[in-house]
Amino acid sequence: METVSFTAMADGTQTDYELLDRYADEYARQLPDRVLAALDALKQSFAGYQVNRYEHSLQSATRALRDGRSEEYVVAALLHDLGDELAP
């Protein structure tokens, strides 16, 4: 993988920052796949509840949708537990 030439941001060249822009664009394009994978990983959350975190997320989003909430609100309801897998 190609890397930048600097160790301090102030020393970066235009070529360095163009390289970072290309990598950032590709990373951003992959965001939907990463979010869906994180959501799917909630299926293997810790046990003990009657529904797992994946099912809970679907329930939350469904309730928000049925309540007429905005698209952003529904998405937030769907994804609200993603961080629990990293910092329970």
C-alpha positions as CSV (number, residue, x, y, z in Angstrom):
1,M,0.0,0.0,0.0
2,E,1.3,3.4,-0.9
3,T,1.8,5.7,2.1
4,V,2.5,9.4,2.6
5,S,6.1,10.7,2.9
6,F,5.6,12.7,6.1
7,T,5.6,12.0,9.8
8,A,4.1,15.5,10.8
9,M,1.0,16.8,9.1
10,A,2.7,20.2,8.5
11,D,5.3,18.5,6.3
12,G,2.8,16.9,3.9
13,T,3.0,17.7,0.2
14,Q,0.2,18.1,-2.3
15,T,0.9,14.6,-3.5
16,D,0.6,13.2,0.0
17,Y,-2.8,14.9,0.5
18,E,-4.1,13.8,-2.9
19,L,-3.2,10.2,-1.9
20,L,-5.0,10.6,1.4
21,D,-8.0,12.0,-0.4
22,R,-8.2,8.9,-2.6
23,Y,-8.0,6.6,0.3
24,A,-10.6,8.6,2.2
25,D,-13.0,8.5,-0.8
26,E,-12.7,4.8,-1.0
27,Y,-13.1,4.4,2.7
28,A,-16.2,6.5,2.6
29,R,-17.7,4.5,-0.2
30,Q,-17.3,1.4,1.9
31,L,-19.3,2.9,4.8
32,P,-22.7,1.3,4.0
33,D,-21.1,-2.2,3.9
34,R,-19.3,-1.6,7.3
35,V,-22.5,-0.3,8.9
36,L,-24.5,-3.3,7.6
37,A,-21.8,-5.7,8.8
38,A,-21.9,-4.1,12.3
39,L,-25.6,-4.4,12.4
40,D,-25.4,-8.0,11.3
41,A,-22.9,-8.7,14.1
42,L,-25.5,-7.7,16.7
43,K,-27.1,-11.1,16.0
44,Q,-24.3,-12.7,18.0
45,S,-24.6,-10.3,21.0
46,F,-24.5,-11.6,24.5
47,A,-27.3,-13.9,25.6
48,G,-30.0,-13.7,28.3
49,Y,-32.6,-11.4,26.8
50,Q,-35.7,-12.6,25.0
51,V,-34.5,-10.9,21.8
52,N,-30.9,-10.2,20.7
53,R,-29.6,-6.7,19.9
54,Y,-30.2,-7.2,16.2
55,E,-33.9,-8.0,16.8
56,H,-34.1,-5.1,19.3
57,S,-32.7,-2.8,16.7
58,L,-35.2,-3.9,14.1
59,Q,-38.0,-3.4,16.6
60,S,-36.8,0.1,17.5
61,A,-36.6,1.1,13.9
62,T,-40.0,-0.4,13.1
63,R,-41.6,1.4,16.0
64,A,-40.1,4.7,14.9
65,L,-41.3,4.2,11.3
66,R,-44.8,3.3,12.5
67,D,-44.8,6.4,14.6
68,G,-44.2,8.6,11.6
69,R,-40.7,9.6,12.6
70,S,-38.2,11.1,10.1
71,E,-35.9,8.9,8.0
72,E,-32.9,10.1,10.1
73,Y,-34.7,9.1,13.3
74,V,-35.6,5.6,12.0
75,V,-31.9,5.1,11.0
76,A,-30.8,6.3,14.4
77,A,-33.2,3.9,16.1
78,L,-31.9,1.0,13.9
79,L,-28.2,1.7,14.7
80,H,-28.4,2.9,18.3
81,D,-26.8,-0.2,19.8
82,L,-23.9,-0.6,17.4
83,G,-21.5,1.0,19.9
84,D,-22.4,-1.5,22.6
85,E,-20.4,-4.2,20.9
86,L,-17.2,-2.1,21.4
87,A,-18.0,-0.5,24.7
88,P,-20.8,-2.3,26.5
